[in-house]
Amino acid sequence: MSNFRESEEDFMSREYYKRAIYNNWIFDVPKLMDISRLYVNSNPKIVSEIVENVFETQPSYISDMSSTIMSINQGIDEIFQRFHLNASSIKQTRSELRGVVDSR
């Protein structure tokens, strides 16, 4: 379902596909993010084609992605406020975590 035209004989109209993938939740932003993260290293070309096709066919995903990014940023800001974190403490924490990971 990542493309409305599987072959010359097997396809659906672009309009039908556009509605079907969005209204039936075939793809959503979290799924696209998961697909991208999980498979980009092993299949970068296919992942790129899937994501590009979905966004080009159904522009509603663009606003969904924007809302998702805003929600993620808001969540990060709330974490920073709750734990009284700032940019310099985050850099220090990242450095410490890298040291732990590298020592394994």
C-alpha positions in Angstrom: 0.0 0.0 0.0 3.0 2.3 -0.3 2.1 3.2 -3.9 -1.2 3.5 -5.7 0.3 1.9 -8.8 1.8 -1.5 -8.2 2.0 -2.4 -11.9 0.4 -1.3 -15.2 -2.5 -3.8 -14.6 -2.8 -3.4 -10.8 -3.5 0.0 -9.5 -6.1 2.3 -7.9 -6.9 5.9 -8.7 -4.7 8.4 -7.0 -7.7 10.0 -5.3 -8.9 6.7 -4.0 -5.4 5.8 -2.7 -5.1 9.3 -1.1 -8.3 8.8 0.9 -7.7 5.1 1.6 -4.3 5.5 3.2 -5.3 8.5 5.4 -8.9 7.6 6.3 -8.1 4.0 7.1 -4.9 4.8 9.0 -2.7 2.7 6.7 0.0 5.2 7.4 0.3 7.8 10.1 3.2 9.9 11.3 4.3 7.5 14.1 4.3 4.6 11.6 6.3 6.6 9.1 8.8 7.6 11.7 9.1 3.9 12.8 9.5 2.7 9.3 12.2 5.4 8.7 14.1 4.6 11.8 13.9 0.8 11.6 14.6 0.3 7.9 16.6 3.3 6.6 20.0 1.6 7.1 19.0 -1.6 5.4 16.7 -0.2 2.7 17.3 3.6 2.3 16.0 3.8 -1.3 12.7 1.9 -0.5 12.2 3.9 2.7 12.7 7.1 0.9 10.3 6.1 -1.8 7.6 5.1 0.7 7.8 8.3 2.7 8.0 10.6 -0.3 5.1 8.9 -2.0 2.9 9.1 1.1 3.7 12.8 1.6 3.3 13.7 -2.0 0.0 11.8 -2.5 -1.6 12.9 0.8 -0.6 16.4 1.9 -2.6 16.0 5.1 0.5 14.1 6.4 2.5 17.4 6.3 0.2 19.1 8.9 0.2 15.9 10.9 4.0 15.8 10.9 4.1 19.5 12.0 1.6 18.8 14.9 3.7 15.7 15.9 6.9 17.7 16.0 5.3 20.5 18.0 4.0 17.9 20.5 7.4 16.3 20.8 9.0 19.7 21.4 6.4 20.5 24.0 7.0 17.3 25.8 10.8 17.9 25.8 10.2 21.4 27.1 8.0 20.0 29.9 10.7 17.5 30.9 13.3 20.3 30.9 11.1 22.4 33.2 10.1 19.5 35.5 13.7 18.5 36.1 15.1 22.0 35.9 17.3 21.1 33.0 19.1 23.5 30.6 21.2 23.1 27.5 24.5 22.9 29.4 23.2 20.2 31.7 21.9 18.2 28.7 25.3 18.4 27.0 26.9 17.1 30.2 24.4 14.3 30.5 24.9 13.2 26.9 28.7 13.2 27.4 28.3 11.0 30.5 25.9 8.6 28.7 28.4 8.3 25.8 31.1 7.4 28.3 28.9 4.6 29.7 28.0 3.3 26.3 31.5 3.5 25.0 32.9 1.6 28.0 30.8 -1.5 27.3 
